[in-house]
Amino acid sequence: MGQVSAPIGHLVRVAIRSPRRLFRDTLAVCLSGQPEFTVVGHVADDPALLGLCDLCGPDLVVYDAVAGVGEALPLLHTLRTRYDRIRLVVIYERLSPPTCPAAGRSGWTR
């Protein structure tokens, strides 16, 4: 993962979305322990993530696409268009060849 830097005196506000409770709780604790990050919330599903983004306006969303990137593309596209300044980090186990062009059209690169 590339380094995310914030202007001096500014914390990177992070939202985490993962259906895996232990993973999202652990990631939230790890990121909260870093001085440049503040975790604004961690949720299990897409509707909750959109609500969190509306409420807290994170700078960065860590999106755990366990089921695969293809199923996540509509929501990722919504995030990119609704919140133009949000950065996305997508964690996935597999990326099928047919998914690559669709991901590119959504504005997502790997």
Protein Blocks (a to p, Z undefined) as FASTA:
>chain_A
ZZddddehiacddddddfblklmmmmmmmmmmpmkbccfbdcfbfklmmmmmmmnopabd
cdddfkopklmmmmmmmmmmmmmmbccddddfbdcfklmmmmmmnopaZZ
